[in-house]
């Protein structure tokens, strides 16, 4: 009798559980939403355009033979790209089946999944030894997770067309072993378990993929592992990632480029959980952290392209990940009409899903509002205590000016050794630039599409950035483990108004050297464009050589002192720490007082004026030395070198925007800089005073008072 009672209770629990009552599709589509989409076909333009793209791709898939090549290639290679195409084909056919009802689409998904069910069990590890966590179909397990995330959606879409026997076959031969491999690796290699339980974007993809196939299969135990880690302790898993990887402001610890990539599985899985586990209140979790993350990423862009820092390539609002993020964020918060502007202005498409349909309908109804880009401080660290990434934007929108300041934690494996680094954007251009990543994504000839060796030897090194270099070495000796144990301290930040500023200090990057930087973006009454004023101070009790590099996009116009140009041969600036990649194109002795350098970017001039002594050296460099495979871009830099026998030095400079150069009408104006000199009036522990002189006797007096332990500043105009 007791056994019978237990059986009845268990049966009742099973029948009332979310898994038992789940209807398909149940991930990004639902039966009700599909019915509404079908009825609206032809009346919602952006949705119609997006659906047409999906069905066109699905039709192309039907024309192709099913091909599952033996895995041998890295990113960009035939086997890699074919299996990647396969998961997109399955995804597109699954969606097309749901909206059009054409059975051929569902049959194609079934045939491909069945083929993988026969193919997958016989695979060993991928033969290409490029990752400590190799996959089977792909060279790294990360790509396995991406495959499963798409395959789960395709399976969800055709679930009801399959017999119970067919579903058991797919789940026992393909989906469960696949999920087990992502979670746990193999008995002889448990590296995957470390990845699954890690806290980075690879783990996010793994958790989301396993969680989504768990939802489709109705496997609540598997879903708990995705949410709370392999042992379900809560020390890992999707929910723990939400706690740890984002700051309270929505900043992702790996930086903007990988925030873009990680947001894809974050928001997709969140949408699935929102439908299937409403008890989690996933979009309200941590005060709406995922919606904050979408907003933070949109802010970390200039003219629709994400700002380049850490390992970054050229990606922006139109990236496929952002289409998902914008659509799903809008569905979660329909009051945010600025998201519609991003979709309408940059993306020109939506995801064929509940979320994308909501966005397309709202755009058709004329609800779009322009995105407001603002000055902001995005704190780093789970509790916001690990530094910050700061964006200063001119309050006059027509100027289209932005200055970024990076004083964050290292950023895991994708971080660079660039604390207190800045970049400058103006008139649609990245003027003072950050190299980003040395990588050719999915180009086989370039190290199988992986990060090239120059990513470590140059792009991550300190000299590749616009910050202080001490004794020709990189911060923390270019050791990630050491850098990851600390973070800079943001000492002041003032946003908005005619004078904005941010300051920070770093005491551990170089042993025995204290780095402090105060950087200002000011709308000066007598200047046409905003002025950047930069104070970078190094304090030490030992003698050092300090380099102040400024990397820029543009063409050299003039240097205010005589220089010696390398006309028949160039020397390399150094032997290591990134210097081995810098050709010295010209050298000069700095002036006693002020040295200025002017370059042209786009249709404007930019002049960097620095307080210098006659003992300082100027190097004009070009990237590309010690690069046998032409992996590095040919980019220029201005480097000011100061020998500091006393151990301490203040680099005081200003960056002035001026002039107009219009090749179309052959006109130019104001090509000469206005700044006539930079004078350090006081440099003490308690106070810094600098005078920036300009034509017609005008001047900007900048004072930074540190006597109280807090940063207080004053800007006066003469």
Beta strands, then each sheet from edge to edge (+ up, - down):
strand 1: 301-302
strand 2: 305-306
strand 3: 376-379
strand 4: 387-393
strand 5: 401-408
strand 6: 421-426
strand 7: 429-432
strand 8: 468-470
strand 9: 489-494
strand 10: 499-510
strand 11: 513-522
strand 12: 531-539
strand 13: 544-551
strand 14: 555-559
strand 15: 564-565
strand 16: 571-572
strand 17: 582-589
strand 18: 593-601
strand 19: 604-612
strand 20: 617-623
strand 21: 636-644
strand 22: 649-658
strand 23: 660-662
strand 24: 667-669
strand 25: 675-683
strand 26: 687-694
strand 27: 699-705
strand 28: 712-717
sheet 1: 1+ 2-
sheet 2: 3+ 4- 5+ 6- 7+
sheet 3: 8+ 13- 21+ 20- 17+ 15-
sheet 4: 8+ 13- 21+ 20- 17+ 16-
sheet 5: 9+ 10- 11+ 12- 22+ 19- 18+ 14-
sheet 6: 23+ 24-
sheet 7: 25+ 26- 27+ 28-
end
